[in-house]
């Protein structure tokens, strides 16, 4: 048990200092200045059965205070709850940016539904606007009035091909407060923002709720056709953009940036544990490329990093030895310390940090459940669609 406890503590020492300082929450939009000319932007919103959240999100897009030309294209992806009609009503009542509502029909062979909707919306935007930038945002995402302006200014100032912000997710219910901050924390651990933002680095990721993409970069990377099969479309999109490169700088690839949002928030509620469970399990196994060995490594890694510290502390205190208790307690303390910045970001009390091992256990079970569903032949599922096993 001492060796296991020592391994856990060493793992936390590495995560604290060697994993891109993933635990820090100070990666926000880079320094920016207003461009001399504001480029045209098309806002593409894929929406499937989003009538419940649209009144809280769509008006924020239509109300953007953007100095250049901007239009909103909402793609009603086979909704059965009147999403398209509601969007038109909101636009008529609130005014603001021009809104086009269209429908792509059923996805073509090899396409996931959301990317099929994005393909349709991007094609329509190119025809109508010929935009220099595309803002890809989900139907549950609300934007502050200057959100688009700040995104474009950041992209122009730093010459970025892609700017993405991790929207502030809702934390109202007890389960949201337990699960959501950890979700963003784990995402940052997998894809440290500082590594993502480093030119030439291999790490690439984006947050699908808010992605500003240079149209030329999308064309170079073959977006969306090149990623049409993706279930985790945001990370796959970022990888495609980063691997593509402009003439004169092929070696470093496309320039992308990812950080936490100040002006972008999700309004989607997750009132029940089952809702949060589905949010994670629908794509967790896809994140592991449907590889059983990666699943096994993930389960063992989560156990060593998150479950061993409290177990070692309890076992050591119960007679297993002072060294075991000390190693477990030290690892647990480092774990809690790295989690505190995320808790502060979400306005949660510091004393909930020791609950992270329990939350990690839930994520472990969600990941295993995702693999079980996959091997039962159900594939990934979302919004009433089930995607076949790859």
C-alpha positions in Angstrom: 0.0 0.0 0.0 2.9 2.3 0.6 4.1 1.9 -3.0 0.7 2.5 -4.3 0.3 5.6 -2.2 3.7 6.8 -3.3 2.7 6.3 -6.9 -0.4 8.4 -6.4 1.6 11.2 -4.8 4.1 11.2 -7.6 1.3 11.3 -10.1 -0.1 14.4 -8.4 3.4 16.0 -8.3 3.5 15.6 -12.1 0.0 16.8 -12.6 0.7 19.9 -10.4 3.9 20.9 -12.2 4.2 19.1 -15.5 0.7 19.0 -17.1 0.6 22.5 -18.5 -0.6 24.0 -15.2 -4.0 22.7 -16.3 -5.5 23.6 -12.9 -5.1 27.4 -13.3 -8.2 29.3 -14.5 -6.4 32.4 -15.8 -6.4 31.5 -19.5 -8.8 34.1 -20.9 -9.0 35.9 -24.2 -5.6 37.2 -25.2 -4.8 40.9 -25.4 -6.7 42.4 -28.3 -7.3 45.7 -30.1 -10.0 46.8 -32.6 -9.0 46.0 -36.2 -9.0 48.8 -38.8 -11.7 47.0 -40.6 -14.2 44.6 -39.0 -14.5 41.4 -41.1 -17.8 39.8 -42.0 -19.1 37.0 -39.8 -21.7 34.3 -40.2 -23.0 32.8 -37.0 -24.0 29.1 -37.5 -26.3 27.5 -34.9 -27.2 23.8 -35.3 -30.4 23.2 -33.3 -32.3 20.0 -32.6 -35.3 20.1 -30.3 -34.0 23.3 -28.5 -37.3 25.1 -28.0 -36.8 25.0 -24.2 -33.6 27.0 -24.2 -33.9 29.1 -27.4 -35.7 32.0 -25.7 -32.7 32.4 -23.3 -30.0 32.0 -26.0 -31.0 33.2 -29.5 -31.9 36.8 -28.5 -28.3 37.2 -27.2 -27.0 36.3 -30.6 -29.4 38.5 -32.4 -28.5 41.4 -30.1 -24.8 41.3 -30.7 -23.2 44.8 -31.0 -20.8 44.0 -33.8 -19.4 46.9 -35.9 -19.1 44.8 -39.1 -21.5 42.7 -41.1 -22.9 39.7 -39.3 -25.8 37.3 -39.9 -27.2 34.4 -37.9 -28.0 31.0 -39.6 -30.0 28.6 -37.4 -30.2 25.1 -38.9 -33.2 23.3 -37.6 -31.9 19.7 -37.5 -35.2 17.7 -37.7 -36.7 19.2 -34.6 -40.1 18.0 -33.4 -40.8 20.7 -30.8 -41.2 23.7 -33.1 -37.6 25.0 -32.8 -37.5 26.6 -36.2 -40.9 28.4 -35.8 -39.9 29.6 -32.4 -36.6 31.0 -33.7 -38.5 33.0 -36.4 -40.9 34.3 -33.7 -38.1 35.5 -31.5 -36.4 37.2 -34.4 -39.6 39.0 -35.4 -40.2 40.1 -31.8 -36.6 41.1 -30.8 -35.1 42.3 -34.0 -31.3 42.6 -34.2 -29.0 40.7 -36.6 -30.6 39.1 -39.7 -31.7 35.5 -39.0 -32.1 32.7 -41.6 -33.8 29.5 -40.4 -33.3 26.4 -42.7 -33.4 22.6 -42.5 -30.7 20.2 -43.9 -32.9 17.1 -44.1 -31.7 13.7 -42.9 -27.9 13.3 -42.5 -26.1 11.9 -45.5 -24.1 8.6 -45.2 -21.2 8.8 -42.9 -22.3 12.1 -41.3 -23.2 12.8 -37.7 -26.2 14.9 -37.3 -24.6 18.1 -35.9 -21.9 18.2 -38.5 -24.5 17.6 -41.3 -26.3 20.6 -39.9 -23.1 22.6 -39.8 -22.3 21.7 -43.4 -25.7 23.0 -44.5 -25.4 26.2 -42.4 -21.8 26.9 -43.6 -22.8 26.4 -47.2 -25.7 28.7 -46.9 -23.6 31.3 -45.1 -21.0 31.2 -47.9 -23.6 31.8 -50.5 -25.4 34.6 -48.7 -22.5 36.4 -46.9 -19.2 35.1 -48.1 -18.0 35.5 -44.5 -14.3 35.9 -43.4 -15.1 34.2 -40.1 -17.6 31.6 -38.9 -18.9 31.6 -35.4 -20.0 28.0 -34.6 -22.1 28.1 -31.4 -24.7 25.7 -29.9 -28.3 26.6 -29.4 -28.0 26.6 -25.6 -25.2 29.2 -25.5 -26.0 32.7 -24.5 -23.5 35.5 -25.4 -23.0 38.9 -23.8 -23.6 41.8 -26.3 -19.9 42.3 -27.0 -19.0 38.6 -27.2 -18.6 38.5 -31.0 -16.7 41.8 -31.1 -14.2 40.5 -28.5 -13.8 37.2 -30.2 -13.0 38.8 -33.6 -10.7 41.3 -32.1 -8.7 38.6 -30.4 -8.5 36.5 -33.6 -7.3 39.5 -35.6 -4.9 40.8 -33.0 -3.1 37.4 -32.5 -3.6 36.2 -36.1 -5.5 33.1 -35.0 -7.2 30.7 -37.2 -9.5 29.4 -34.4 -10.6 31.0 -31.1 -12.7 28.9 -28.8 -14.1 29.6 -25.3 -15.2 27.0 -22.8 -18.7 28.4 -21.9 -19.6 28.8 -18.3 -21.9 25.9 -17.7 -24.9 26.1 -15.4 -24.4 25.2 -11.7 -27.8 25.5 -10.0 -28.9 22.1 -8.8 -27.0 20.0 -6.3 -25.9 17.6 -8.9 -24.8 20.3 -11.3 -22.6 21.8 -8.6 -21.0 18.4 -8.0 -20.5 17.3 -11.6 -20.0 20.4 -13.8 -16.9 22.1 -12.3 -15.2 18.7 -12.3 -16.2 18.3 -16.0 -14.3 21.4 -17.0 -11.4 20.5 -14.6 -11.0 17.1 -16.2 -11.3 18.6 -19.7 -8.4 20.9 -18.9 -6.4 18.0 -17.5 -6.8 16.1 -20.8 -6.2 19.2 -22.9 -4.2 21.8 -21.0 -5.1 25.1 -22.4 -1.5 26.4 -22.4 -0.5 23.4 -24.5 -3.4 23.9 -26.9 -2.4 27.5 -27.4 1.3 26.9 -28.0 2.1 27.1 -31.8 3.6 23.9 -33.1 2.4 21.8 -30.1 0.6 18.6 -30.8 -2.2 19.2 -28.3 -5.4 20.5 -29.9 -8.9 21.0 -28.6 -11.8 23.4 -28.7 -15.1 23.8 -26.9 -17.9 23.3 -29.3 -20.3 25.8 -27.7 -18.2 28.7 -28.9 -15.8 28.5 -31.9 -14.7 31.4 -34.1 -13.1 29.9 -37.2 -11.4 31.7 -40.0 -13.1 30.7 -43.2 -9.8 30.2 -45.1 -8.6 27.9 -42.3 -11.8 25.9 -42.5 -11.2 25.5 -46.2 -7.6 24.4 -45.8 -8.6 21.8 -43.2 -11.6 20.6 -45.2 -14.1 21.5 -42.5 -16.7 20.1 -42.1 -16.2 17.3 -44.7 -12.9 16.1 -43.2 -14.5 15.5 -39.8 -18.0 14.4 -40.9 -17.9 11.2 -38.9 -16.8 12.8 -35.6 -19.0 12.4 -32.4 -16.6 14.6 -30.4 -16.7 17.3 -33.2 -15.1 20.2 -31.3 -11.8 18.4 -30.5 -11.7 16.8 -33.9 -12.2 20.2 -35.6 -9.4 21.8 -33.6 -7.0 19.0 -34.5 -7.8 19.4 -38.2 -7.3 23.1 -38.1 -4.0 22.8 -36.1 -2.6 20.2 -38.5 -3.3 22.4 -41.5 -0.9 25.3 -42.1 -0.7 28.4 -44.1 1.9 28.9 -46.8 5.2 30.0 -45.1 4.4 28.4 -41.7 3.4 24.8 -42.5 5.7 23.5 -39.7 3.7 25.1 -36.9 0.3 24.4 -38.4 -2.9 26.4 -37.9 -2.9 28.7 -34.9 -5.6 28.0 -32.4 -6.6 29.3 -29.0 -8.7 27.8 -26.2 -9.6 29.4 -22.8 -12.3 29.9 -20.3 -15.2 32.3 -21.1 -16.2 35.5 -19.4 -18.9 36.5 -21.9 -20.4 33.1 -22.9 -22.6 30.8 -20.8 -24.7 27.7 -21.3 -28.3 28.0 -20.3 -29.0 24.3 -20.6 -30.3 22.8 -17.3 -29.3 19.3 -16.0 -31.8 18.9 -13.2 -31.4 15.2 -12.7 -28.3 13.0 -12.3 -29.5 11.0 -15.3 -29.2 14.1 -17.5 -25.6 14.6 -16.5 -24.8 10.9 -16.8 -26.0 10.9 -20.4 -24.0 14.1 -21.1 -20.8 12.3 -20.2 -21.4 8.7 -21.2 -22.7 9.5 -24.7 -19.1 10.3 -25.9 -16.7 9.1 -23.2 -15.8 5.9 -25.0 -15.4 7.7 -28.3 -12.9 9.9 -26.5 -10.9 6.7 -26.0 -11.2 5.8 -29.7 -13.3 2.8 -28.7 -10.1 1.0 -27.6 -10.5 -1.5 -24.7 -6.8 -1.1 -23.6 -7.3 2.7 -23.4 -10.4 2.1 -21.3 -8.5 -0.2 -19.0 -5.7 2.3 -18.7 -8.2 5.1 -18.0 -9.9 3.1 -15.3 -6.6 2.3 -13.6 -5.3 5.8 -14.0 -8.5 7.3 -12.4 -8.3 4.8 -9.6 -4.6 5.6 -8.9 -4.9 9.4 -9.1 -8.3 10.0 -7.5 -9.4 7.0 -5.5 -6.1 5.8 -3.9 -5.5 9.0 -1.9 -8.6 8.9 0.3 -8.4 5.1 0.6 -4.8 5.2 1.6 -5.5 7.9 4.2 -8.4 5.8 5.7 -6.5 2.5 5.6 -3.4 4.1 7.1 -5.4 5.8 9.9 -7.1 2.5 10.6 -3.8 0.7 11.3 -2.2 0.4 7.9 0.7 2.6 8.9 1.6 6.2 9.4 3.5 6.3 6.1 0.5 5.1 4.1 -1.8 7.7 5.8 0.8 10.4 5.2 1.2 9.6 1.5 -2.6 9.4 1.0 -3.2 12.6 2.8 -0.5 14.5 0.9 -1.9 13.3 -2.4 -5.4 14.2 -1.4 -4.3 17.7 -0.3 -2.5 18.3 -3.6 -5.7 17.1 -5.5 -7.9 19.5 -3.5 -5.5 22.4 -4.0 -5.5 22.0 -7.8 -9.3 21.9 -7.7 -9.9 25.0 -5.7 -9.3 27.5 -8.7 -12.1 25.8 -10.7 -14.4 25.8 -7.7 -13.8 29.6 -7.3 -14.4 30.1 -11.0 -17.8 28.5 -10.6 -18.5 30.2 -7.3 -18.6 27.0 -5.2 -17.4 26.7 -1.6 -13.9 25.6 -0.9 -15.0 22.8 1.4 -16.5 20.8 -1.5 -12.9 20.2 -2.9 -12.5 16.9 -0.9 -15.5 15.5 -2.7 -13.5 15.3 -6.0 -12.6 11.6 -5.5 -16.4 10.8 -5.3 -17.0 12.8 -8.5 -14.1 11.1 -10.2 -15.6 7.7 -9.3 -18.9 8.8 -11.0 -16.9 9.8 -14.1 -15.2 6.4 -14.0 -18.5 4.6 -14.0 -19.9 6.9 -16.7 -16.9 6.0 -18.9 -17.4 2.2 -18.3 -21.1 2.6 -19.0 -20.2 4.4 -22.3 -18.1 1.4 -23.3 -20.8 -1.1 -22.3 -23.4 0.7 -24.4 -21.0 0.8 -27.3 -20.3 -3.0 -27.2 -24.0 -3.7 -26.9 -24.2 -2.2 -30.4 -25.9 1.1 -29.5 -23.1 3.4 -30.4 -23.2 7.1 -29.4 -26.6 8.6 -28.9 -27.8 12.2 -28.6 -31.0 14.1 -29.2 -32.9 11.0 -30.3 -30.2 9.9 -32.7 -28.0 6.8 -32.3 -24.8 6.6 -34.3 -23.6 3.2 -35.4 -20.4 1.7 -34.0 -17.4 2.7 -36.1 
